[in-house]
Amino acid sequence: MEELAPGIFAETDFVGVNVGAISTSKGIIAIDVPSFPRDARSWALTLHRTNHYAVSTIILTDFHGDRTLNTRWLNAAILTHQLTSERLVSYDKRFPGSLLESLSQRHPNRGRELSNSPVERPTMSFDGELTLYKGGRQLELTAVPGPTPSNIWIHIPEANILFVGDTLMVNTHPLLTEGNSGQWLASLDMLEAMAPKLMAIVPGRGPICDGSAIEPIREYLLKMRHVIQQHIDQNKPQEETAVYIPEFLSAFPTNDLPLDWLKRQIKSTLDHVYLELKLGDANLQPIS
């Protein structure tokens, strides 16, 4: 765990997603939760040693299962984007088996830890912007759609530290199956404008970074949009987008992910961008 500023922490060594914590005089605010139960329990113990107050609030930066599955181990109120709240409320008491299967396929050596656990419902949700005041801290939360429509950023003004979730991934393939590549690119432009004033950016996956980490993701998304637009202009069918998998697979390290799983995810991303461009961006909601 790295202390980025007094009482502001980030942990980037767990399998899956990065997590963070802000210590306050009224308890700890946790940002996201580790993807696997053993890591979530370890994180809960680490936070307990950091502050004699309990975790009071969990902020989830999107609705993906590798962030939402283990909130019960922190036993705190949950704050999310409205769409994350709707997703969690839609589950029938327990997380769907498909979510657990996907996570197990991604990390097969950890799959035995997973169980069909009860869903923890959010306490509060928002859309747009929200300022949270807690125990002497101020956090500015902003809805910034991109990799999913449920992504949020958490800015701590006193330290100029920004947690951006999966808007930014370092040395990791950007997978897109529920978001919009155009909105993602717009969010990267927003981040680039903010970056010179920030002391640190905490990405959703990979090491702590600065604005220099933006360009590889942007280049990847722009290239994919260009390749797929040419594919569409040549009247080629969606099924043939698989020919581009090797080109995009080589763009980032595989990070010990199963190769077959990663290829399927890249194909899903290619198909998602194909449909996005085929349908056009006319119905995109602008980022305010």
N, C-alpha and C positions, 0 to 999 in steps of 0.2 A: 504494500500500500504506500502510495506517495502522497505526502502532504504538499499540496500546491501553494497554499497560503495558510496562515494560522486557522486551524479548524476546518479546512476544506481539503477533502481527500479524494483520491481516485485509485481504483484497483484495476489493472489491465492484464493480470496474469490468469484469471479464471478462463476455463474453456467456454467459448461462446461469446458473451457480451461483456463490455466494460461496465463497471458500477462505480458509484460515487457516494459521498456522504458529506453533509455540512453539520458541524457541531454547533448547537445553540444552547442558550441557558434554559430552554424549555424542552430539550430533547434533540435527537438526531433526525435530520431529514435525509433519507436515503434516496438515491437516484438509481433506478432500476435494481434488479435482483439477479444474482447468478442463475445460470440456466439449469444447473443440476442440484438436487437436494443436498448432497454432501457439501458442495461449495457454498450453498445458501446458509447452511447451518454454521459453517466456518466463518462466513462473513458476519453473521449475527453475533457470534462470539467476539470477533474482532471489534465490532462497533461497540459492544458492551464494555470492552476494556478501554475504548477511546473516551467514553463519556459516561459518567455514572447515571445519567438519565437514559431512559429507554428510547428506542426508535419511536418517534411520534408520527412520522409521515413518510410514505413511500410515493415518489413521483415516477411514473412509468412513461418513458419517452416514445413508445408506440405500442401497438396491440399485438405484436408478434409473440408467439408462445414462449420463445427463449428468454423473454423478459417478464412475462406475466405468470409463469407456471408456479413459481416458488415463493410468492409473496407471504404465504402463511408463516414461513419461518421467521419473518421479521415482526409479525403480529402488530401491525400498525394501520392507521387510516391510509387509504389509497387515493391519490389524486392523479387524474388522467385527462387526456383529451376526450371530448364527448364521444368520438367514434370508438375509442378504446373501451369506454364505459359500456356503450351499446354492444360491442362484441362480447365482453365478459358477461353481461346480463343475458345475452342470447344463449349462452351455454346452459345446458340442462343440469345444473348442480355440479357436474364434474366436467373436466376438460375432455374434449373429444379425442377418441383414440387416434385419429389421423394426425393430430398435433404431436402426440407422444411418439408415434411411428416416425414422423419426419425428423424429429430431434434425435431419435435413436439411430436412424439411418445416417445422419450427419456425423454422429459420434458413437459408433457401435460399441466401443469399449466402455462407454458410460451408460448405455441404454438400460442395463439391469437396475440402475438406481431409480428409474422413472416409474411412477404409478399413477393411476387415474384418480388424482387427488381432487378434493373439493375446490370449487372456484371461489376465490375471495372477491366479493363485490366492491367496486369503488365507493368511496365515501363522498367524493366530490369530483365533478368533471367541468370542463370549460371548453370554449372555442374562442379563437381570437387571441386575446391577451389577458393575463392575470398576474397581479403583483401579490406575492405572499410575504407577510410579515410574521416572523416567528422567532421568539427568544433573542431579539436584538439583531436578527438578520433580515435582509431584504432579498428576495428572489424574484426575478422577472421571467415569467413563463410566456412563451409565444408559440402559437400554432404555426408550423412551417411545413406544409405538405411537400412531399417529394417521393422518397422511397416507399412510404405509405401515406395515405391521407390523414393519418393520425399522429404524425411526428410532431414533437414539441422540442423547443430549446429551453434551457434553464441558464439564465445569466445572473451571476452574483456581482453586482456593480462595485461593491467595496474593493473587490480583488480583481475585477475585470477578467473573470474566468467564465468560460462558456461551455456547457455540456450540450452537444448537438445530436446525440443519438446517432442513428444510421445515416443522417445527412452526410456524414463523413466517416469513411472507413479507411484505415491505413494499411497498405500492403494486403488488401483483401478484396476479392471479387465483389463488386456492387451488384447484388441480385435484386431484380425488380419484377414482382409478380402481382402486386396490389396497388402500386403507386403510379406515378406518371413521370416519364423522363424529362418532359418539358418543365414541369414544376420543380423537379429535382435540380435541373440546371439553373433555374431561377433562384432557388434557395442557395446554391453554391455561389452565385453572384452576390447575394446578400451577405453571405459569410465572408467572402473576399473583401467586401467593403468594410466590414467590421474588424477583420483580422489584425490590421496594424495597431489597433488600440487595445488588443487583448493580450493578457499576460500568458494565457494558455488556452488551448482548445482541447476538450476531452471528446474524442470521437466515439462512435458506438462500438467500434472494434479496432484493435491495434493500439500502438503507443500514443502517449500524449504528444501533441503536435502544435504547429503554428500554421499560418496560411499557406505555406509551401506544400502542404498535403492536399490542397484542393485540386490542383491541376491534373494529377493522374486520374482522379475520378471523373472530372469534367471531360478530359480527353477521351476516356473510355466511353462515356455516354454519348458524346458528340459523334464519335466514330461509329458507334452502333446505330445511331439514328441515320447517319449518312449511308452506311452499308444497307440498312433495311429500306431506306427510301429508294435507293437504286434498284434494289430487289423488286420493290413494288412497281417502279416505273417500267421495269422490264417484263411486267405481268407474270412474274414467277409466283408459284403458290407458296402458302405459308409453310407447308411441310418441308420445303427445300431450304428453309433457314438453317437446318442442321449443318450445312456445309461450312458455316461460319464459326462453329464451335471451336475448332483448333486455334483459330486466329485470336479469339477472345480468351480462351483458356490460358494462353501464354502471357497474357498481360499482367497477371499478378501471381504470386506464389499460391500453391494449393493449400499450404498451412495444415498439412496432414489430414485434410478432408478426403473422404473416399472419392476417387477419381470419377467413378460412375455417377455418384450423387451430384458432384459438381458439374459434370457435363449435362445432366438432366436439368439442373437449375439454370445453367447458361442457356439451354434450349428454351426453357420456360420464359426467360427474360427476353430472348430474341422474339419469341412468339408474342409476348406482351407488347413489345415495341412495335412489332408488325401491325397488330390490331389497333394500337394507339394511333399510328401514322395513317393507317388505312381509313380509319374513321375520322381522322382530323382532330385538331386541337381546339375546335370552335367552342366546345363545352367546358373548357378548363376554367376553374375558378381562379382568379388572379390572387397572387400573394400580396397582402396589404403590408 
